């Protein structure tokens, strides 16, 4: 019985993860109340959850607010862009399927295609901001490129989000748990899939650099760095020996 509750037991690790997810979920809700800060909150929750899937998390609250502050400007701009396009798409859907008597099949197709690209972008944009330094334009392009390159994994992630959302709203009981854990669980599940994609891309980039690093031009080097620019983990963290909190002093 003692081993069941020991620090190294699967039960203890599961309970710890679940507690961290609960904390992250509550932090996301709290920091998203002003609406305009949803982007920064989403980046922050991915920043921590991407570490959680690799068991590299340390101080959940401190890490969350570290990312929230560091990525606030870029994440907020990205969120406002997505919000604006979301309003446009919603207006298009309302017009095409409610107000228009005989909507063009072409316009319907364009709207559906735009919606798919929109979902692809918003799926990867905030995890990319959480892990890499890059411009907003390149982050959006990289989101589309990754979603298309890993289309099957992208579809699986979207289906997982849809299933979790359905379960969350299935009953009043599940709705309570969704409010307590929902966003945190979704971020953790998405991070588990997205981290594998990021690590795959990082390995490919490392191999490319080793094989062609001295032969490529500056222009080509910039193209190679589109998806993988600067890793924020390397920029913001030192080894444990340098700082027990795991943060560089800014």
C-alpha positions, 0 to 999 in steps of 0.5 A: 500500500505504501508503494501505491502512494509513493512519489514514484508510483503511477498513481502519484504521477497521475494525480500530480499531472491531474492537479497541474492540469487543474491549475493550468485550466483555472489559470487560463480561465482567470487570465482569459476573462478580459477576452483580449488576453485569450491569446496570451493565456493560450500560449502560456498554457501550451508553454507549460503543457508542452513541457508536461508531456516531456515531464520537464515542468517545474513551477507551473504557475511561475512558468505560466505567467513567465510565458504570458508576459513574454509572449503577450504582445505577439499572442494578443495580435495573433488572437485578434487576427484569428478573432477578426477572421472568425467573425468574417467566417461566421458572417459568411456562414450566416449569409450563405446558409440563412439569408441567401436564397440560392447561394453559389456552390463555389462560394460555399466551397470557398467558405468551407475551405477557408474554415479548414485553413482557419482551424489548421492555423489556430491549432498550431499557431499558439503552440508554435509561439510557445516554443519558437521565436518567429514573426506572426506572418511566418508563424501563420505560414508554418501553421499551414505548412505543418498542418498540411505536411502532417495532415493525418495527425492534424485530423486526429488532433481535431477529432480528439478535440471534437470528442473531448468537447462533445463529452464535456457538454454531454451532461451537467456532470461532465460540464462541471468537469469540463469547466474544471479541467477542459481547456487544460486537458485539451491543451495537454492532449494537443501538446502530446501530438504536437510535441512529436511533430516539433521533435520530428522537425527539429531532428530533420533540421539538425540533420539538414544543418549537419549535411548542408550547413556550410554549403547553403546560402543565407537565403536558403538558411532563412527558408530552412528556419521558417518552421524552426527558428529559435527554441524558447526553451533554450533562450529562457532556461538554464540547467538546474545547476545554474538556477534552481528555478529553471529560469534565466534572469531577464 
